[in-house]
Amino acid sequence: MSEKIILEFPFDLPLHTSDKRAEGKVILYSDRVFVSEGEVSVPLSEIEEFIYDCGVGCASVQVKTADGYTPLCRGTMDCNKIFFTAVKRMNKYLDSGYFEEGWSEFGKVVCEKCHRGLPPGTQVCPHCADKMGYIKRLVGIAASVKWWILLTVLMCLVIAAAGLVTPMLNRVLVDDYIRAETKPLFGQFIIVILCIFGVSVAVMLLGILRSCIQVITANKMIVKLRGMVFDKISELSLAGVTRRTSGELMRRITGDTQQIRQFITDDLGSFLVNIVQILAIGIMLFVTDWKLALLVILPAPTVTLVHRLMWNHLGKRYHRQWKMNTIADTILHDIFSGIRVVKAFGMEKNEEKRYDKSIMDERDTRIENETKFAYISPITNFLMGMGEFFLLYYVGNMIIGGSMTLGQMQEFSAYAAMIYAPLRWFAFLPRRLAHTMTSVVKVFDVLDEEPDVTDASEALDIELEGNIEVRDVSFGYEDSRNVLKRVNLSIKQGEMIGIVGRSGVGKSTLINLLMRLYDTDEGDILFDGVSIKDISQDSLRRQMGVVLQETLLFTGSLYQNIAYGKPDATSEEILTAAKLSGVHQFAKKLPDGYNTVVGERGYTLSGGERQRVAIARALLHDPRILILDEATSSLDTETEKSIQDALSKLTAGRTTIAIAHRLSTLRNANRLVVLDKGTVAEVGSHEELMRKKGLYFELVMAQRQMSKMAK
């Protein structure tokens, strides 16, 4: 019986020489790793870690054992990304014995049907997506405005029907009055003229009414679509949102929904109207003269076939155009969000070049797409016009032969011209569909995504007391190795726990898991003895107050930003929170006090002032559990002391978890938890850990040394 292969990846350089290429594979089994070159096999029980190394012009993979480092394979830079990804996945498997399935290629998820790599940030293959199924679902979404759409279609049908009357009246006018052999009555002539005028006025008025109805329908539809997409994005877990760039998400909410709106409110109605118009005019043409009717519609199947052959190619081209536009939007968002950094480093010209390059790439893609249509459009228009040439020849002979009057010729030509408009519309329908289906796939990719973090079917809404227990928790972001490894921690109600350690050891990750922004890979977190997965997310976060390391304020007044977590708070409550956090000290100096607009992301305030607003926001929330992630990192010593004094009063009876690189800010903590390499290395009070002279002692000594050097 063959062994189960967990993972395999190729290499293309021999291990000990560089004068030739060599093909081989590294295979990870459940209990060992095997290298085809030299048939080397290393038991997993002896491996401490897989190591990736990028040299000059080549990359390599090694294993760390108790005896040292052993090289496994080497490869050219073509293997660089493969090695990097493979090492991350093998380390995760080494840590947890778990390997995520469904990753058939390195660096990207592949479609199960066509095995093409899925575009970054999407879970739907644009080639295999059920496009007709999506269209049916769009019709279902449009049900809320179906009466408006039906009214729009009805108006279009009435206008089309009115348009059919005009050629008949023109025939009567020409044959019975203008070309009449006997002198017609003047009154009857005026009546015919007035009828033609009346039909024209009616068509104009109906067109205005139809436009007004379309505006109402379009706005109702765009609000519904954008609301659906935004609500879904809001429901996604943090991992689901961060898989996509801000530009992508903005494009899906704005540009893609606009394209879909246009299809539903404009193109869908036009489709029905054009179908009816073709049938009505076609019947009239065939009743009048079936031979002439065949000449008129003869080119249509050829044109339709040409566009059908271009369908698949069009979809790929417009998907690329969508991607180029998204990249440009993302760069623009980054530049405006970080404009202070851009100006501080004098990088305006560089950012101009970066954005110019992105829009030039989009321009080139658009030009390439439109150029293809610039070639094909004249050809298809010429093919469609061939029917008109045949018609002129055939009708001209009939008029010369006396078998058709001039009025009949004018009527038939008018109907022929009228039927060409919908035929041309259908000929270019693939182009519209290519645009729309690109947007439809992107929107339904979001709408159909299942959040990584979901509430249980009978999630509990409970009042937390503040007891927390972390049981054997392991976690890693996506396919990287575990950031936390079998962490165990018990926190009692009312305790203040300080989380310390070097950068990258998992402090913020532990906080993210406690807030259930992510779910654990292994183990569980319990609040008052109840699993975090059995508590509703709304109930959990409603009772947590959080001051994150990255302080974000929204565009609005200082008052509104403090009240963000509790919009119904009274002025007294807001003022109390502001005083306790130190906001009141600078708020009273502002031109408009608490009504001062802080600007986008709060950049009109200093870093310390923004953090104080964030602290006030958390305090106003009056949480059972308070989380401080570097909450005082931007404050001066005097302000930090005043806030620490305020926090010491507020933490009484409230469970508090604080992260700080500046260890002096944790002097009020009941216990300190020292993380190292993703595990709990030490637990104890400041005095206990200093006497132990372990990792915490080293961190404190290092900071004291840095403080002396700074002085």
N, C-alpha and C positions, 0 to 999 in steps of 0.2 A: 504493500500500500504506500503510495507516494505521500510525502510530507506536504502539509498545507503551506503555501507561499503567502506570507504576510505582505511583502513588498519586494519589488525588484527594480533595479535601475541600471543603465548602461554606463560604461566608461570607454574612452578611446585612446588612452596612452598606456604604455607598459609602466609598471611600477618603478623600475630601477634604471631605465634608459629613456632617452628622449629623441633617438635618431629615427624612429619609425612609429607609425600608428599601430594600435592594437585594439581589437574589439573584445569586449568581455562584459560580464554582468556581476553585480553584487546582489545576492538574494538573501532576504531576511526570512528565516523560518521562525516558528514559535519558540524554539529553544536555542537557536544558533544563527550566526551570520556566515554565509558562504561566498567566497570570491572565486570566480571561474579561473582566473589567472593563477596558476600554481595550485589550484584546488585547495585554497586555504579555508579552514573552518574554525570559527572562534565561538565557544559556548557563551550564551547571553549571561549566564551566571557569573562569568569572569569579567564582563564589560561594565565599567562604571559610567562611561559616557562615550557617545559618538561625537567626533570633532570634525568640523568643516574648516578648511583652510584655503584661502585664495592667494596664490602666488603671482608671479609675473608671467602671464601668458598661459597659466595652467591652474587647475584647482585640484584638491585632494581630499580624501576622507580618511580619518584615522580613528582608532579606538583607544580609549584610556583604560588600562587594567592596573591591577596592583603592581605589576612588574614594570609599568611605564607606558609608552605610547607605541602602538603598532599601526603602520600604514596599511590601508586596505586597497585603495585604488587611486589612480590619477586620471585626469582628463583635460582636454583643451577647454577653452572658454565657452565652447558650445555646450559643455556639460556643467558649466558653472551654476546655473539656476537649478538644474536637476539635483546636483550634489547638495546645494543649500537646503532645498525643500526636503530631500530625502533624509538628511541628518536631523532636521527638526521633527520629522514624523517618527523616525526610529527612536529618538530620545524620548518622545512622548510614549511610545510603546514600551520602551525600557522602564519608564517611570510607573506606568499604570497598567500595562498589559492590555491596553485598549488601542484599537486603530480604527479610525473612521472609514467606513466603506463608501463606495461611490466615487472615489478619486482615481480615475483610470489613467489620467495624464498628470504630469507634474506641473504645478502652478495654475491649473485650471480644472474646473468641473466640466465633464463632457456629457453630451446628450446621449441618453440611453438608446435612442433610435438610430440616429445618423452618426454618432460617435464624434461629431464635431465639438470643438471646445466652445463652451458657453461664454458669451461676452462678460467681462468683469461686472459685478454688481447686479447680475440677472440670473434667474433660475429657469428661464424659459428659452428654448431654442427658437430663434427667429425663423429657421428653415422648417421646423416640424410643428410649429404652433398650429392649433386647431383654429384656423382663421374663420371658417364658416361658423364654428361654435361661438367664437368671439362676437361675430356679427349678430347672431341670435341673442346673445346676452346684452349687446348694446341696445337692441330693440326692446328688450325687457327693461333696461335702465330708462329708456325713453318713455316708458309707460306713463310716468308721472306728468308728462307734457304731451300725451298722445292726442288730446283734443285740440291743442294748439297746432300740432303737426298736421292733423287731419284737416283742420281749418285752412292751413297754408296750402295743403295739397288741393283741397276743394277750390280755393281761389285760383290756383294755377290751372286747374281743369276748366274752370269757367272762362279764364282768359284765353286758354287754348281753343275752347269751343267758339268763343267770340271771334278768334282769329280765323277760324274756318269759314265764317260767313262772308268775310271781306272779299275773297276771290270770286265767290258766287255773284255778289253785288257788282263787282268789276266786270264780270262777263255780261251781265244784264245791261250794264251801262254802255259797254262797247257795242254789243251785237244789236240791242233793241233801240238804242238811242243815237250813239255817235256814228255807227256804221249802218244805221237803218235805211232801207230803201225808200220808205215813206217818212214824211215829217212827223216826229213824235209830238205828243202833247207836252207843252212846257211844264205843266203842273206835275205830271208823272216824272219828268226828268228831274225836277227839283226834289221830289220825294226820295228818289234813288240817291241823289247827292246827300240829302239829309240823313238817310239811313247809313251811308258810309261814314259820314261825319259822326253820327251818334255811336256807331260801333267803335270808332277810334277813341272818342271821349270815354266811353264805358271801359275800354281796355286800359286807358291811362288811369282812370280812377280806381279800377280794380287792382292795377299794379301798385298804386300808392298804398292801398289798403293791405295788399299782400306783403309789401315791404314792412309796414308797421307790425303786422302779425309775426313776420319772421324775426324782427328785432326782439319782440317780447319772448318768442319761443327760444331764440338763441341765448338770451340772457338767463332765462329759467334753466336751460339745459347746462350752461357753463357753470352756474352756481352749484347745481346738483353734482356735476362731474368733479369739479374741483373740491367740493366738500367731501365727496366719497374718497378721493385719493388722499387728501390731507388727513382725514379721520383715520384712514388705514395706516398711513405713515406714522401717525401719533400712537397707534396701537402696537406698532412693531417694537420688538425689543431693541436695546441699544446696539446689539451686534447687527441686527437687520438694517438699522439706519446707517451705521458706520461702514457697511459694505459698499455703500454708494456715496458719491461725492455730493456736496451741496448743490453743485451745478446740475447734476443728474436729477436730483429730487425736485429742484425748482423747475427744470424743463418738463418733467412729467406732470407737475401740477398746473403749469401755465401753458407751454407750447403744445404738449401732446393733447391735453384736454380741449384746447382750442381747435386743433385739427379734427378731433373726434366730433366736437360740437358742429363744426362745419359740415361734416359728413352726414350727421343725423338730421340736422335742421335744413340743410341746403341740398346736398347730393341725394339723400334718400328720397326726399320729395321730388326732386328733379328726375330721379330714376323712374318713379311711378308715373309722373306726368309724361315723360318721353315715351314710355311704353304705350300709354293710352294714345298719345299723339301719333305714334307710328302706326298703331293698329287702325285708328280712325282714318288717317290720311291714306294709309295703304288700301283700306277697303274702298275708299272713294276713287283712288287711282285705278284699282283693278276693275271696279264697276264701269268706270269711264272707258278705259282701254287697257286690257291686261298686257298687251305687248309693250305699250309705253311704260307701264308700271314695272315690268321686268327690266327694261333698260335703265330705269331710274335707280333701282335697288341692286343692280348687278354687281357694282364694285364693293358693296358693303361687306360681304363675307370675306373677301380678300383682305380688306383693311383690318377687319376684326382678327383674322388669323395672324397677320403680322404683329399686332399688338399682343396677342396671346403668347406668341413665341418669345416676346420680350419680357413677359411677366416676371419670371424668376430672376432674371438679370436686374430688372428694375428694383425688386425688393432688396437685393444686396446693395445696390448703389445708394438707395435712400436710407438704408440702415447706416451706411458709412457716413452719409451726409448728416444724419441725426447725431452720430457720435462726434463728428467734428464740431458741430454746433454746441454740444454739451461740454466739450473740452474748453471751448472759448468762454462759455458762461462760467465754468468753474474757475478759470484763471481770473476772470473779471471779478468774481465774488471774493477770491482770495486777496486780490490787490486792494479792493475797497475795504475789506475787513481788516487788513493789516497796513493801512495807508500810513499810520504813524511810523511803523518799522521801515516801510519803503522810504519815507522822507528822511528818517533819522540816519539811514545808511546811504542816502543819496542815490537810490537805485531806480529813480523814475525812468531814466532812459532804458535801463535793462528791462524793466517791466513793460515799457512801451514796445520794445523789440519782441518780448515773449508773447504779449497779447497780439501784436501785429502778425507774428508767425502763425498763431493759432487761427486768426481770422483769414489769413492768406491760405492756410490749408483748407479751411472751410470754403473759401472762395474757389480754390482750384477744384474741389470736389463738386461744388455747385456748377461751375463752368463745364466740367466734364459731363455732368448729368444733362445739363441744358443743351450742350453741344450735340449730344446724341439725339435729343428731340429736335434740334435745329436741322439735323439731317433727315430724320424720319418724317417730321411734320409736313414739309412740302411734298414729299412723295405720297403720303397718305391723302393729303388734300387734293393732289393731282388725280389720284386714283378715284377719289370720291367725285371729282369734277368730270371724270370720263362719262359718267351717266348723263350729265348736262349736255356734253357735246353730242352724244348719241341722240338725246332728246331733241336738240335743236335741228339736227339733220332730219330726223324722222318726222317731226312736226312741220318743219319747213316744207318737205315734200307733200305732206297732207294738205297744207294750206294752198300750195301751188296747184295741187290736183283738185281742190275744191271740196274735199271731204271733211275739212275742219275749218271753222270760222276763226277769225282773229280773237274774238272774245273767249272761245273755248281754249285756244292756244294759251292765252294769257292766264286763264283759270288753271289749266293743267300745269303751266310753268310755275305758277305761284305755289300750288300744292307740292310740286316737286322740290321747290326751294325750301318749303316748310318741312318736308320730311328729311331733307339733308341735315338740318340743324340737329335733330335728335340722333340721327345716324352718326354724325361727327362727334356728338357728345358721348355716345357709346363707344366709338372708336378710341377715344382718349380716356375712357373710364379706367383702364389699367393704371394709367399714370396717377389718377386720383386715389385709386385703391392702394397703390404702392406707398404713397405718402401716408394714407390713413392707417394701413395695416402696420406700418412701422410704429406709429404712435399707439395703436391698439395693443400690440404685443407688449410695449413698454408699460402701459397703464395696467393691464391685467397681470403683468408680472408682479406688480406691487399689490394689487387687489387680491391676488390668489396666494400671496406668500403667507405661510403660517408663522406666527411669531415664535422665536426660540424660547421665550418665557411666556407661559400661559397659566391662567388660573385653573385649578382643579374644577371638575364639574359641580362640586358642592363646596366651593371655597368658603372658608369661615371669615366672618367679620367680627373680630374679637377686640376687646380692650386689653392692650398690652400692659403688663406690669413692669417689664424691663429686664427679665432674666433671659440670658442668651447662652446657648451652648453650641459650639462648633465641634462636630463629631467627624473625625477622620476625613476631612475635606481635601480633595484634590481638584485642581482646575487649570486649564490651559486655554489660551485664546486660539480658536480655530485649530489649525494643524500644527501649532508650535508646541514645544515641550511644555510640561506642566510648570506654571508659575508658582502654584501652591501644591505642596505634597504632604498629604496625610496630616493636615493641621488639626490639632485639638485644642480647644480653649473654652473655659467656662467663665461667664461674666454674671455677677449677681446684681439684682436690682439696686440702683442707687450708686453703683461703683463708677469710678472714673478710671478708665483703662487707657494707658498710653501705648501706642504701637510705634516702635522704633526699629531702625535698621538701615542698612545702606540702600542707595537707590537701586531699584529694580528687584528687590527681594519679595515684593508682593503685598506691600502695605495697602496701596490704593485698590488693588485687586480684591483684598479681603473686605474692604469697605463696600466695593461694588457688589460682592456676593451678599453681604448683610442687607443691602438695600434691594436685593434681588433684581439688579440690572442684568445679571447673568445667572444662570443656574449652574450648580456644581456638577462637575463630571463624575465625581465619586463623593460619598459621604453625605451628610445632611447638616442643616442649621436649624436649631429649634429655638423658638421664642415662647417662654413660659411652658415648655414641654410640648409645644405644638410645632410640627414640621413647617418650615417656611413655605413649602410648596402647597400646604393645605390652607394657608392664610391668603385672602384676596390681596392682590397688589395694592389696590386702593386703600384698604384698611391698614396695611403695613406702612405705606409711605405717608398716609395721613397722620400717623403718630410718630413720624420721624422728622427731626429738624436737621438740615444738612448745610454745612458751609464747606464748599468744595475748594480745592486748590486753585482752580481757574474760576475767578469771580466773573460772572456775567450779569450785567444790568441791561434792562430793556429800554428802548427809546420811550421816554415819558418823564413824568415828574419824579422827584425824590420820594415824595409821599406814595406814589403808585408803586414804586419799586420796593419800598419797605412792606407794603400791604400785599405784595404779589401772592404769597402763600395763604393769605387770609383776607380776601377782598371785602368781607363784611366787617372787618375790625373797626372799632370805634377810634376816634381821634386820640382819646386818652390812652388806649392800648398801644397805638402806634408811637405816641410821644414817650411812653414809658420804655418801650423797646429801644427807641432811638437814644434815650438818655443812658440806658444801661450799656449799650454797645459803643457809645462815644460819638454817634452820628450827630447828636444835638449840638455838640461843640462846634462843628463846622457848618451845620445847616443854618444856624442863626446868623452866620456871616455871609451867606449867599444872597444875591440880589433879591430873589423872590422866596427866600427861605425854603420851606418844604415843597413849594410849588415850582421850584427851579427845575427846568428840563435838563436832564443829565446827558442828553445826546446819545447817539448810537453806541451801544455796548458800554455806555457810561464813561466814555473817554474824556469827558470834561472834568471828571474827578480824578484824584490821584489814586495810585494803587492801594494805599492804606485806607483812603476814604471809601473806595469800592468794597473793600473787605469788611469795613465796619457796617456798611449798608447790608451786605450779605449776612452778617452776624445778627443784625437787627431783624432781618427777614426771618431768620431761623428762630430767634427768641419769641417773636410775635406769634409764631406757629404754635408755641407752647407744647413741644413734643414730649412724649414719654421717653424717647431715646434721642440723644443729641450726638451727631457725628460731626467732628471737626477735622477736616483734611487740610493741614497747613493753614489753619484759619487766621493765624497772626503773623504769617511770614513776611507781610509787607508793612508791618507796623514798627514804629520806633519804640525804643525801650520804655519810655514814659507811658505812651499810649497802650502798649502791650500790657504793662502792669495794671493800668486802670481796667482794661478789659478782663484780664485774668481775675482781678478782684471781683468783678461783676459775675463772671462765669462761676466762680467758686460758690457764690450764693445760689445761682440758678441750678447748679448741678446737684444740689441737695435733694435727695429723693428721686433723682432722674439719672438713668443710666447714660453715661457719656463715654464715647470712644473718640480718642484724639490721636491724630498723626502729626508728628512734628520732626523736622530735621534739627531744629534748634532745641536741644534737649532741655534747656532751662525752662521752656514753656510748659513742661510736663511736671513741674515740681509739686502740683496739687494732686497728681494721679495716685490712686490707691495702689495700683500695680502697673508695672511696665512689662510689656510683652516684646521681646526682641526676636525679630524674624531674620533668618539667614538661609539663603539658598532655598527659599520657599517653605521652610519649616520653622517651627517654634524652637528657637535655640535656648532662650532663657526667659524666666518669668519671676518677678519679684519686685519689691520696692526699690527705690533709688539706692538706699543705704545697703540693702542686701546684695544688689547686683554690683555695687562698687566694692564691697568686701570680697565678692567672689572673684573679682579681677578677670572676668571673661570678656566676651565680645562687647557688652555694654560699657565696661570699663575702658576698653580701647577706643570706643566711639567718643566717650566723654573726654578722654585725654587728648584725642586728636582735635576736638573742637576747642579745647582750652588752648592748645598750642597755636591753632589758627587765630584765636582771639588775641593772643600775645603778639603774634606776628603783625596783625592788623594795627595794633597800637604802635 
